[in-house]
Amino acid sequence: MGFDALSLRWENDFWCNPPFDLKQLFIKKAFEEARAGNSGMMLLPYEPATGWWRELVDGKATAIYEPDGRYNFYDIDGVTKKTGVNFPSAFVLWTPHFTHYTPKIPFSRGVADELGINFRMRLGEAA
């Protein structure tokens, strides 16, 4: 038996990569949790021209992190690459600090260790 994440209280900090067909419900839940004192990050389709984005994200989220490209995803085995989504994504930060202004912060994708070495390069994979 699974849990219904939308009916439970999200304790402490949260990470959420919602089913995209239910994204609006999860965004509303994230906003509620932020107003209740929790902070968290969501991976969402980056669609700032849509009504749902303007209504639920802009002016409500604490920050939007805009990556410099699209992400590839891996299967549950962590090795097999899956076909990437055909739309851009963004990381949306939710905190109790609600200002009615949501800054957009561009960043470069990649995973680096404490020495700044890209893990993919170290594993012999092209960056």
TIMI-2910 file (N, C-alpha, C, CB; in pm, 1 decimal, decimal comma, always signed):
<rs>
+----------+----------+----------+----------+----------+----------+----------+----------+----------+----------+----------+----------+------+
!      n_x !      n_y !      n_z !     ca_x !     ca_y !     ca_z !      c_x !      c_y !      c_z !     cb_x !     cb_y !     cb_z ! resn !
+----------+----------+----------+----------+----------+----------+----------+----------+----------+----------+----------+----------+------+
!    +84,7 !   -117,8 !     +0,0 !     +0,0 !     +0,0 !     +0,0 !    +88,8 !   +123,6 !     +0,0 !    -96,1 !     +0,1 !   +122,0 !  Met !
!    +65,3 !   +213,6 !    -90,9 !   +144,1 !   +335,7 !   -100,6 !    +87,6 !   +447,5 !    -15,1 !   +152,4 !   +380,8 !   -243,9 !  Gly !
!   +155,5 !   +558,3 !    -17,3 !   +113,1 !   +676,5 !    +56,1 !    +63,9 !   +781,2 !    -42,5 !   +228,3 !   +732,4 !   +143,2 !  Phe !
!    -31,9 !   +860,3 !     -1,2 !    -79,3 !   +972,4 !    -80,6 !     -5,7 !  +1097,2 !    -32,3 !   -235,3 !   +989,3 !    -69,3 !  Asp !
!    +97,3 !  +1135,8 !   -105,1 !   +182,0 !  +1247,8 !    -63,9 !   +104,9 !  +1378,7 !    -52,8 !   +295,9 !  +1264,6 !   -161,5 !  Ala !
!     -4,3 !  +1389,9 !   -124,1 !    -81,3 !  +1513,9 !   -120,0 !   -167,0 !  +1526,3 !     +5,6 !   -169,2 !  +1523,3 !   -241,9 !  Leu !
!   -193,5 !  +1415,4 !    +73,5 !   -276,6 !  +1420,7 !   +193,9 !   -193,6 !  +1416,5 !   +322,1 !   -375,6 !  +1305,8 !   +193,6 !  Ser !
!    -63,2 !  +1394,8 !   +309,9 !    +24,5 !  +1388,4 !   +426,7 !    +91,1 !  +1522,9 !   +451,9 !   +130,7 !  +1279,6 !   +408,2 !  Leu !
!   +130,7 !  +1545,1 !   +575,3 !   +211,5 !  +1662,5 !   +610,2 !   +353,8 !  +1631,8 !   +568,8 !   +202,6 !  +1697,4 !   +764,2 !  Arg !
!   +416,8 !  +1721,7 !   +495,9 !   +556,3 !  +1703,6 !   +455,9 !   +642,4 !  +1760,0 !   +568,1 !   +587,8 !  +1774,0 !   +317,6 !  Trp !
!   +707,4 !  +1674,1 !   +641,1 !   +789,6 !  +1717,1 !   +753,9 !   +926,2 !  +1764,2 !   +705,9 !   +805,4 !  +1603,2 !   +855,6 !  Glu !
!   +975,0 !  +1868,7 !   +768,3 !  +1108,8 !  +1921,6 !   +740,8 !  +1123,2 !  +1963,8 !   +594,9 !  +1215,3 !  +1817,3 !   +775,5 !  Asn !
!  +1244,5 !  +1955,7 !   +542,5 !  +1269,8 !  +1995,3 !   +404,3 !  +1222,1 !  +1886,8 !   +308,9 !  +1419,4 !  +2023,9 !   +382,4 !  Asp !
!  +1189,8 !  +1926,9 !   +186,2 !  +1138,7 !  +1828,9 !    +91,1 !  +1202,2 !  +1845,9 !    -46,3 !   +987,5 !  +1840,1 !    +80,1 !  Phe !
!  +1204,0 !  +1736,2 !   -119,6 !  +1241,3 !  +1731,1 !   -260,9 !  +1123,0 !  +1668,5 !   -333,0 !  +1375,8 !  +1649,1 !   -285,1 !  Trp !
!  +1084,6 !  +1724,6 !   -447,9 !   +969,0 !  +1671,6 !   -518,8 !   +990,0 !  +1680,7 !   -669,8 !   +841,6 !  +1746,9 !   -477,8 !  Cys !
!   +984,2 !  +1566,8 !   -734,9 !   +980,5 !  +1557,8 !   -880,8 !   +844,2 !  +1496,1 !   -911,3 !  +1102,8 !  +1470,9 !   -941,3 !  Asn !
!   +740,2 !  +1579,2 !   -919,0 !   +603,8 !  +1525,3 !   -926,1 !   +571,7 !  +1462,2 !  -1060,7 !   +504,0 !  +1634,5 !   -897,3 !  Pro !
!   +472,2 !  +1374,6 !  -1062,0 !   +420,8 !  +1330,2 !  -1192,1 !   +371,3 !  +1455,5 !  -1264,4 !   +304,5 !  +1221,4 !  -1176,5 !  Pro !
!   +419,5 !  +1476,2 !  -1385,4 !   +389,4 !  +1602,6 !  -1452,0 !   +241,1 !  +1621,2 !  -1479,9 !   +465,8 !  +1611,7 !  -1580,6 !  Phe !
!   +165,6 !  +1512,7 !  -1487,7 !    +21,2 !  +1529,1 !  -1508,5 !    -50,3 !  +1573,0 !  -1380,0 !    -39,8 !  +1398,0 !  -1559,6 !  Asp !
!    +19,0 !  +1567,1 !  -1266,5 !    -38,0 !  +1612,5 !  -1138,7 !    +37,9 !  +1732,5 !  -1082,7 !    -37,0 !  +1498,2 !  -1036,5 !  Leu !
!   +119,3 !  +1795,7 !  -1165,2 !   +208,8 !  +1900,7 !  -1116,7 !   +135,7 !  +2013,8 !  -1044,2 !   +286,8 !  +1957,6 !  -1232,0 !  Lys !
!    +20,0 !  +2053,5 !  -1092,6 !    -49,7 !  +2165,1 !  -1028,4 !    -90,4 !  +2132,0 !   -884,8 !   -173,1 !  +2203,4 !  -1109,5 !  Gln !
!   -135,2 !  +2009,9 !   -861,1 !   -170,7 !  +1969,0 !   -724,6 !    -47,9 !  +1968,3 !   -634,4 !   -236,2 !  +1829,8 !   -725,3 !  Leu !
!    +64,9 !  +1919,1 !   -686,3 !   +187,5 !  +1914,6 !   -606,9 !   +243,8 !  +2054,5 !   -582,5 !   +292,1 !  +1827,7 !   -676,4 !  Phe !
!   +230,6 !  +2144,0 !   -679,3 !   +276,4 !  +2281,9 !   -659,8 !   +194,0 !  +2348,7 !   -550,0 !   +266,3 !  +2362,9 !   -792,1 !  Ile !
!    +64,6 !  +2329,8 !   -551,6 !    -21,2 !  +2385,9 !   -446,3 !    +18,2 !  +2330,3 !   -309,8 !   -169,9 !  +2355,4 !   -475,1 !  Lys !
!    +48,1 !  +2201,3 !   -304,4 !    +90,9 !  +2138,2 !   -178,9 !   +224,8 !  +2196,2 !   -132,8 !   +102,0 !  +1984,6 !   -196,1 !  Lys !
!   +318,5 !  +2214,8 !   -224,6 !   +448,7 !  +2272,1 !   -189,0 !   +431,7 !  +2413,0 !   -132,4 !   +542,3 !  +2274,8 !   -311,9 !  Ala !
!   +344,9 !  +2491,6 !   -192,5 !   +319,2 !  +2626,9 !   -143,5 !   +260,0 !  +2622,3 !     -2,6 !   +224,1 !  +2702,0 !   -239,3 !  Phe !
!   +164,4 !  +2532,4 !    +20,8 !   +106,1 !  +2515,9 !   +155,0 !   +213,5 !  +2479,3 !   +256,6 !     -4,0 !  +2407,8 !   +153,5 !  Glu !
!   +299,6 !  +2385,6 !   +219,8 !   +404,9 !  +2341,5 !   +311,6 !   +503,5 !  +2454,3 !   +340,7 !   +479,2 !  +2220,5 !   +253,5 !  Glu !
!   +535,4 !  +2533,9 !   +239,3 !   +625,4 !  +2647,3 !   +261,3 !   +561,6 !  +2748,0 !   +357,0 !   +660,6 !  +2715,6 !   +127,1 !  Ala !
!   +433,6 !  +2773,7 !   +338,9 !   +363,1 !  +2865,5 !   +428,9 !   +357,2 !  +2809,9 !   +571,6 !   +220,9 !  +2892,1 !   +377,0 !  Arg !
!   +364,8 !  +2676,6 !   +584,6 !   +362,8 !  +2612,4 !   +716,5 !   +502,6 !  +2604,3 !   +778,7 !   +303,0 !  +2472,1 !   +705,5 !  Ala !
!   +605,6 !  +2654,7 !   +707,8 !   +739,5 !  +2659,0 !   +765,8 !   +840,9 !  +2564,8 !   +705,5 !   +730,4 !  +2631,1 !   +907,3 !  Gly !
!   +802,3 !  +2484,4 !   +608,3 !   +896,4 !  +2391,4 !   +544,9 !   +956,3 !  +2452,8 !   +419,4 !   +826,7 !  +2258,7 !   +510,5 !  Asn !
!  +1076,8 !  +2409,6 !   +386,5 !  +1142,6 !  +2451,0 !   +262,8 !  +1161,8 !  +2329,8 !   +174,8 !  +1278,4 !  +2520,2 !   +291,1 !  Ser !
!  +1164,7 !  +2352,3 !    +44,8 !  +1186,1 !  +2239,8 !    -44,8 !  +1212,4 !  +2283,3 !   -187,1 !  +1068,1 !  +2148,4 !    -41,5 !  Gly !
!  +1249,3 !  +2186,0 !   -267,1 !  +1282,3 !  +2208,4 !   -407,1 !  +1199,5 !  +2114,7 !   -492,8 !  +1433,4 !  +2187,9 !   -433,0 !  Met !
!  +1154,7 !  +2166,8 !   -606,3 !  +1079,7 !  +2085,8 !   -702,7 !  +1148,0 !  +2093,5 !   -838,7 !   +931,7 !  +2133,5 !   -712,8 !  Met !
!  +1142,0 !  +1984,7 !   -912,3 !  +1182,2 !  +1983,2 !  -1052,4 !  +1053,5 !  +1987,8 !  -1133,2 !  +1270,2 !  +1855,9 !  -1088,2 !  Leu !
!  +1038,6 !  +2093,3 !  -1212,7 !   +914,5 !  +2113,9 !  -1287,3 !   +943,3 !  +2145,9 !  -1433,3 !   +832,0 !  +2226,5 !  -1224,2 !  Leu !
!   +847,7 !  +2119,7 !  -1521,5 !   +861,1 !  +2169,3 !  -1658,2 !   +868,7 !  +2322,4 !  -1652,0 !   +740,7 !  +2121,3 !  -1749,0 !  Pro !
!   +963,9 !  +2379,4 !  -1724,0 !   +979,3 !  +2525,1 !  -1721,8 !   +891,2 !  +2584,9 !  -1830,2 !  +1128,5 !  +2566,9 !  -1742,1 !  Tyr !
!   +773,3 !  +2630,5 !  -1788,7 !   +672,7 !  +2681,2 !  -1881,8 !   +618,3 !  +2815,2 !  -1832,5 !   +557,8 !  +2579,1 !  -1898,9 !  Glu !
!   +704,4 !  +2919,4 !  -1829,2 !   +662,0 !  +3047,3 !  -1771,4 !   +552,7 !  +3119,6 !  -1849,0 !   +779,1 !  +3136,8 !  -1760,1 !  Pro !
!   +524,6 !  +3078,2 !  -1971,2 !   +419,8 !  +3144,2 !  -2050,0 !   +281,6 !  +3084,7 !  -2025,3 !   +452,8 !  +3135,2 !  -2197,7 !  Ala !
!   +273,5 !  +2980,0 !  -1944,6 !   +144,3 !  +2914,5 !  -1921,6 !    +69,7 !  +2978,6 !  -1804,7 !   +164,5 !  +2764,6 !  -1894,9 !  Thr !
!    -60,3 !  +2962,2 !  -1805,8 !   -142,7 !  +3014,2 !  -1697,4 !   -109,8 !  +2950,3 !  -1564,1 !   -288,1 !  +2993,4 !  -1728,7 !  Gly !
!    -89,5 !  +2816,6 !  -1564,0 !    -61,0 !  +2749,5 !  -1436,6 !    +68,9 !  +2801,2 !  -1376,8 !    -53,3 !  +2596,9 !  -1456,0 !  Trp !
!   +170,7 !  +2829,3 !  -1457,8 !   +298,3 !  +2879,4 !  -1405,7 !   +278,6 !  +3018,8 !  -1345,9 !   +406,4 !  +2882,9 !  -1517,8 !  Trp !
!   +211,1 !  +3105,2 !  -1419,4 !   +189,9 !  +3242,5 !  -1371,0 !   +103,8 !  +3244,5 !  -1244,5 !   +123,7 !  +3328,0 !  -1480,6 !  Arg !
!     +7,9 !  +3154,2 !  -1235,5 !    -80,9 !  +3150,1 !  -1119,4 !    -16,6 !  +3084,5 !   -997,8 !   -207,5 !  +3076,7 !  -1154,7 !  Glu !
!    +60,0 !  +2977,7 !  -1019,1 !   +106,1 !  +2895,3 !   -907,2 !   +253,7 !  +2911,2 !   -870,6 !    +80,5 !  +2753,4 !   -938,7 !  Leu !
!   +336,2 !  +2959,9 !   -963,4 !   +480,5 !  +2965,7 !   -937,1 !   +530,4 !  +3109,8 !   -925,8 !   +557,2 !  +2892,8 !  -1047,8 !  Val !
!   +514,6 !  +3188,3 !  -1031,7 !   +563,7 !  +3326,9 !  -1028,6 !   +498,3 !  +3404,7 !   -915,4 !   +536,7 !  +3397,2 !  -1163,2 !  Asp !
!   +582,8 !  +3467,7 !   -834,1 !   +531,2 !  +3546,0 !   -722,6 !   +499,5 !  +3465,7 !   -598,4 !   +410,2 !  +3617,2 !   -765,0 !  Gly !
!   +510,3 !  +3334,3 !   -606,0 !   +485,0 !  +3249,1 !   -489,1 !   +609,6 !  +3171,5 !   -447,5 !   +371,0 !  +3151,6 !   -518,5 !  Lys !
!   +685,3 !  +3120,7 !   -545,5 !   +808,5 !  +3047,9 !   -514,5 !   +915,6 !  +3146,8 !   -468,8 !   +857,8 !  +2966,6 !   -638,1 !  Ala !
!  +1012,8 !  +3097,4 !   -394,4 !  +1122,1 !  +3181,4 !   -346,3 !  +1221,7 !  +3211,8 !   -457,0 !  +1193,0 !  +3114,1 !   -229,6 !  Thr !
!  +1250,9 !  +3112,3 !   -541,7 !  +1344,8 !  +3131,5 !   -652,7 !  +1321,3 !  +3024,0 !   -757,5 !  +1492,1 !  +3127,9 !   -603,0 !  Ala !
!  +1356,7 !  +3057,1 !   -880,0 !  +1352,4 !  +2961,7 !   -990,5 !  +1493,9 !  +2950,4 !  -1045,2 !  +1250,3 !  +3006,1 !  -1102,6 !  Ile !
!  +1548,2 !  +2829,3 !  -1043,9 !  +1682,1 !  +2804,2 !  -1097,3 !  +1667,9 !  +2750,2 !  -1238,4 !  +1761,9 !  +2704,6 !  -1007,1 !  Tyr !
!  +1723,1 !  +2825,4 !  -1334,3 !  +1711,1 !  +2793,2 !  -1476,3 !  +1839,7 !  +2728,1 !  -1525,6 !  +1679,3 !  +2920,0 !  -1559,1 !  Glu !
!  +1839,2 !  +2597,3 !  -1552,8 !  +1960,0 !  +2533,0 !  -1604,8 !  +1987,0 !  +2575,7 !  -1748,5 !  +1947,4 !  +2380,4 !  -1596,7 !  Pro !
!  +2111,6 !  +2557,4 !  -1791,8 !  +2152,3 !  +2600,2 !  -1925,6 !  +2119,2 !  +2498,6 !  -2034,6 !  +2299,7 !  +2627,6 !  -1926,7 !  Asp !
!  +2039,9 !  +2400,2 !  -2004,8 !  +2000,3 !  +2300,7 !  -2104,4 !  +1906,6 !  +2198,8 !  -2041,7 !  +2123,9 !  +2230,4 !  -2164,2 !  Gly !
!  +1877,3 !  +2098,1 !  -2118,2 !  +1786,4 !  +1992,9 !  -2070,5 !  +1864,5 !  +1882,1 !  -2001,8 !  +1704,0 !  +1935,0 !  -2187,2 !  Arg !
!  +1795,8 !  +1812,1 !  -1913,1 !  +1856,6 !  +1701,8 !  -1839,4 !  +1823,9 !  +1568,5 !  -1904,1 !  +1809,8 !  +1702,5 !  -1694,3 !  Tyr !
!  +1922,1 !  +1478,4 !  -1899,5 !  +1897,6 !  +1339,2 !  -1934,8 !  +1865,3 !  +1266,3 !  -1805,0 !  +2021,5 !  +1274,4 !  -2009,2 !  Asn !
!  +1780,8 !  +1168,9 !  -1814,0 !  +1743,1 !  +1092,8 !  -1695,8 !  +1791,8 !   +949,8 !  -1709,9 !  +1590,5 !  +1096,4 !  -1674,0 !  Phe !
!  +1806,4 !   +882,6 !  -1596,0 !  +1852,9 !   +744,7 !  -1592,7 !  +1742,4 !   +654,1 !  -1540,9 !  +1979,1 !   +731,5 !  -1505,5 !  Tyr !
!  +1746,6 !   +529,8 !  -1585,0 !  +1652,7 !   +430,1 !  -1536,2 !  +1684,2 !   +400,8 !  -1390,3 !  +1658,8 !   +300,5 !  -1621,6 !  Asp !
!  +1600,3 !   +324,1 !  -1326,9 !  +1615,7 !   +294,5 !  -1184,3 !  +1749,4 !   +227,1 !  -1152,4 !  +1501,7 !   +205,7 !  -1137,6 !  Ile !
!  +1812,6 !   +162,8 !  -1252,6 !  +1942,0 !    +98,8 !  -1228,7 !  +2055,3 !   +200,1 !  -1215,3 !  +1973,3 !     +1,9 !  -1341,1 !  Asp !
!  +2029,8 !   +327,2 !  -1248,9 !  +2130,5 !   +431,2 !  -1235,3 !  +2233,7 !   +432,5 !  -1346,2 !  +2199,2 !   +416,4 !  -1106,0 !  Gly !
!  +2221,9 !   +343,9 !  -1442,8 !  +2320,1 !   +332,5 !  -1550,4 !  +2257,0 !   +357,8 !  -1687,0 !  +2385,0 !   +194,6 !  -1547,9 !  Val !
!  +2141,7 !   +299,1 !  -1709,6 !  +2075,5 !   +307,1 !  -1839,4 !  +2013,6 !   +444,8 !  -1859,2 !  +1968,0 !   +198,0 !  -1852,2 !  Thr !
!  +2057,8 !   +513,5 !  -1966,0 !  +2001,4 !   +644,6 !  -1995,8 !  +1862,8 !   +629,3 !  -2056,4 !  +2093,2 !   +723,2 !  -2091,0 !  Lys !
!  +1773,0 !   +714,3 !  -2011,0 !  +1638,5 !   +719,0 !  -2067,6 !  +1632,0 !   +837,8 !  -2163,1 !  +1528,9 !   +730,1 !  -1955,3 !  Lys !
!  +1538,3 !   +833,7 !  -2251,7 !  +1518,1 !   +946,1 !  -2341,2 !  +1476,0 !  +1066,9 !  -2259,1 !  +1412,5 !   +913,0 !  -2449,8 !  Thr !
!  +1541,4 !  +1179,4 !  -2282,5 !  +1509,3 !  +1300,4 !  -2208,1 !  +1374,0 !  +1356,2 !  -2246,8 !  +1615,7 !  +1405,0 !  -2229,9 !  Gly !
!  +1323,9 !  +1443,1 !  -2164,4 !  +1197,0 !  +1508,1 !  -2194,5 !  +1218,5 !  +1609,3 !  -2306,5 !  +1138,1 !  +1576,8 !  -2068,0 !  Val !
!  +1114,6 !  +1640,5 !  -2379,3 !  +1127,5 !  +1731,3 !  -2492,6 !  +1090,9 !  +1875,0 !  -2456,1 !  +1040,5 !  +1683,8 !  -2606,9 !  Asn !
!  +1108,8 !  +1910,0 !  -2329,8 !  +1081,9 !  +2046,3 !  -2285,1 !  +1183,0 !  +2081,8 !  -2176,6 !   +935,0 !  +2061,2 !  -2232,5 !  Phe !
!  +1209,6 !  +2210,5 !  -2157,3 !  +1303,8 !  +2249,9 !  -2052,6 !  +1244,0 !  +2229,9 !  -1913,4 !  +1345,4 !  +2396,1 !  -2071,1 !  Pro !
!  +1331,9 !  +2212,4 !  -1816,6 !  +1291,7 !  +2197,5 !  -1676,5 !  +1355,3 !  +2309,4 !  -1594,8 !  +1332,9 !  +2057,5 !  -1620,5 !  Ser !
!  +1303,2 !  +2330,5 !  -1477,1 !  +1360,4 !  +2426,9 !  -1383,6 !  +1346,9 !  +2371,0 !  -1242,8 !  +1290,7 !  +2566,3 !  -1395,6 !  Ala !
!  +1436,7 !  +2414,6 !  -1156,3 !  +1427,4 !  +2381,6 !  -1014,8 !  +1358,4 !  +2499,2 !   -946,2 !  +1569,5 !  +2352,5 !   -952,0 !  Phe !
!  +1253,8 !  +2470,0 !   -872,5 !  +1175,6 !  +2574,7 !   -806,9 !  +1190,9 !  +2558,4 !   -656,1 !  +1024,6 !  +2568,6 !   -849,4 !  Val !
!  +1240,9 !  +2663,2 !   -592,2 !  +1264,7 !  +2663,1 !   -448,0 !  +1145,9 !  +2724,4 !   -375,2 !  +1394,1 !  +2739,9 !   -413,9 !  Leu !
!  +1100,2 !  +2653,7 !   -272,9 !   +990,5 !  +2700,9 !   -187,8 !  +1043,7 !  +2716,7 !    -46,3 !   +868,3 !  +2602,3 !   -191,1 !  Trp !
!  +1023,9 !  +2832,2 !    +14,4 !  +1062,2 !  +2854,6 !   +153,8 !   +950,8 !  +2934,1 !   +221,6 !  +1199,8 !  +2930,0 !   +163,9 !  Thr !
!   +957,0 !  +2945,5 !   +353,6 !   +857,3 !  +3026,7 !   +424,0 !   +869,2 !  +3176,4 !   +393,3 !   +870,0 !  +3004,9 !   +573,1 !  Pro !
!   +976,1 !  +3217,1 !   +325,7 !   +999,8 !  +3358,7 !   +295,2 !   +926,7 !  +3396,2 !   +166,6 !  +1152,4 !  +3388,1 !   +281,9 !  His !
!   +808,5 !  +3447,9 !   +181,5 !   +718,4 !  +3478,9 !    +70,9 !   +723,4 !  +3628,9 !    +44,7 !   +572,6 !  +3432,4 !   +101,9 !  Phe !
!   +770,8 !  +3670,1 !    -74,1 !   +789,7 !  +3812,7 !   -102,0 !   +706,5 !  +3864,6 !   -218,8 !   +934,2 !  +3839,4 !   -129,5 !  Thr !
!   +631,3 !  +3780,3 !   -285,5 !   +554,6 !  +3816,5 !   -405,6 !   +644,7 !  +3844,8 !   -525,2 !   +467,7 !  +3938,3 !   -377,6 !  His !
!   +774,3 !  +3817,2 !   -510,9 !   +868,5 !  +3832,3 !   -622,0 !   +951,2 !  +3704,8 !   -629,6 !   +960,5 !  +3959,1 !   -603,9 !  Tyr !
!   +961,8 !  +3647,1 !   -747,2 !  +1037,9 !  +3523,6 !   -764,8 !  +1154,2 !  +3548,5 !   -860,0 !   +947,1 !  +3409,7 !   -818,3 !  Thr !
!  +1277,0 !  +3559,0 !   -807,2 !  +1391,6 !  +3579,6 !   -896,3 !  +1422,3 !  +3454,2 !   -978,0 !  +1515,0 !  +3620,5 !   -815,4 !  Pro !
!  +1470,5 !  +3476,0 !  -1098,0 !  +1514,5 !  +3367,1 !  -1185,1 !  +1666,6 !  +3366,5 !  -1185,4 !  +1457,4 !  +3382,6 !  -1330,8 !  Lys !
!  +1725,0 !  +3251,2 !  -1154,1 !  +1869,2 !  +3240,1 !  -1138,5 !  +1922,8 !  +3139,2 !  -1239,5 !  +1906,5 !  +3198,5 !   -993,8 !  Ile !
!  +1992,2 !  +3185,0 !  -1344,3 !  +2049,7 !  +3091,3 !  -1440,8 !  +2171,3 !  +3020,8 !  -1380,9 !  +2089,0 !  +3164,6 !  -1570,9 !  Pro !
!  +2192,5 !  +2894,2 !  -1419,6 !  +2311,3 !  +2822,6 !  -1373,5 !  +2353,9 !  +2720,2 !  -1477,0 !  +2285,0 !  +2754,2 !  -1238,2 !  Phe !
!  +2480,6 !  +2678,6 !  -1467,2 !  +2535,7 !  +2577,0 !  -1556,8 !  +2515,6 !  +2440,0 !  -1496,2 !  +2685,3 !  +2602,4 !  -1584,7 !  Ser !
!  +2469,9 !  +2346,8 !  -1578,9 !  +2448,1 !  +2210,2 !  -1532,0 !  +2581,4 !  +2139,7 !  -1511,8 !  +2360,4 !  +2131,8 !  -1631,3 !  Arg !
!  +2577,3 !  +2032,8 !  -1433,7 !  +2694,2 !  +1950,3 !  -1409,4 !  +2703,2 !  +1915,2 !  -1263,0 !  +2821,3 !  +2020,9 !  -1455,2 !  Gly !
!  +2772,4 !  +1809,3 !  -1235,4 !  +2792,5 !  +1765,0 !  -1098,1 !  +2941,3 !  +1769,4 !  -1071,1 !  +2734,1 !  +1621,6 !  -1073,7 !  Val !
!  +2980,7 !  +1840,4 !   -968,2 !  +3122,5 !  +1851,3 !   -935,6 !  +3144,7 !  +1803,6 !   -792,7 !  +3173,0 !  +1997,1 !   -953,4 !  Ala !
!  +3262,0 !  +1745,9 !   -770,0 !  +3295,9 !  +1706,6 !   -633,5 !  +3364,2 !  +1824,7 !   -564,6 !  +3387,9 !  +1579,7 !   -632,1 !  Asp !
!  +3419,8 !  +1801,8 !   -446,1 !  +3478,6 !  +1910,5 !   -369,0 !  +3598,5 !  +1974,7 !   -437,9 !  +3519,8 !  +1860,1 !   -234,1 !  Glu !
!  +3659,4 !  +1906,2 !   -535,2 !  +3772,2 !  +1961,8 !   -609,1 !  +3727,9 !  +2029,3 !   -738,0 !  +3872,9 !  +1853,1 !   -640,0 !  Leu !
!  +3598,5 !  +2029,3 !   -763,7 !  +3548,4 !  +2090,3 !   -885,3 !  +3562,7 !  +2001,1 !  -1007,4 !  +3618,9 !  +2219,0 !   -909,4 !  Gly !
!  +3585,9 !  +1871,8 !   -985,5 !  +3601,3 !  +1777,5 !  -1096,1 !  +3464,6 !  +1721,6 !  -1131,9 !  +3700,4 !  +1662,9 !  -1059,4 !  Ile !
!  +3433,2 !  +1724,3 !  -1257,9 !  +3304,6 !  +1672,5 !  -1302,7 !  +3304,3 !  +1521,1 !  -1287,3 !  +3276,1 !  +1713,3 !  -1449,9 !  Asn !
!  +3206,6 !  +1465,7 !  -1216,5 !  +3200,0 !  +1321,7 !  -1193,0 !  +3192,5 !  +1242,7 !  -1322,7 !  +3080,6 !  +1288,5 !  -1106,2 !  Phe !
!  +3121,3 !  +1294,0 !  -1421,6 !  +3110,3 !  +1221,6 !  -1547,9 !  +3246,3 !  +1207,7 !  -1613,9 !  +3012,9 !  +1292,4 !  -1642,3 !  Arg !
!  +3327,9 !  +1310,9 !  -1605,0 !  +3461,6 !  +1305,0 !  -1663,7 !  +3545,0 !  +1198,6 !  -1592,1 !  +3531,4 !  +1443,4 !  -1655,8 !  Met !
!  +3531,4 !  +1192,8 !  -1460,5 !  +3608,5 !  +1097,4 !  -1383,2 !  +3566,4 !   +954,4 !  -1413,7 !  +3593,7 !  +1126,0 !  -1235,1 !  Arg !
!  +3440,2 !   +935,3 !  -1450,0 !  +3390,6 !   +802,3 !  -1482,6 !  +3417,8 !   +765,2 !  -1628,1 !  +3242,1 !   +794,0 !  -1454,1 !  Leu !
!  +3485,5 !   +853,6 !  -1701,0 !  +3520,6 !   +823,0 !  -1838,3 !  +3412,0 !   +855,8 !  -1938,4 !  +3555,3 !   +680,5 !  -1849,6 !  Gly !
!  +3309,3 !   +925,7 !  -1896,6 !  +3199,0 !   +961,6 !  -1984,6 !  +3221,1 !  +1104,0 !  -2034,3 !  +3061,8 !   +948,4 !  -1911,6 !  Glu !
!  +3191,0 !  +1128,8 !  -2158,0 !  +3205,6 !  +1264,2 !  -2211,4 !  +3110,7 !  +1358,4 !  -2139,8 !  +3179,4 !  +1266,8 !  -2363,3 !  Ala !
!  +3158,5 !  +1477,4 !  -2113,2 !  +3074,6 !  +1576,0 !  -2043,4 !  +2975,0 !  +1637,6 !  -2137,7 !  +3160,0 !  +1685,3 !  -1980,0 !  Ala !
+----------+----------+----------+----------+----------+----------+----------+----------+----------+----------+----------+----------+------+
</rs>
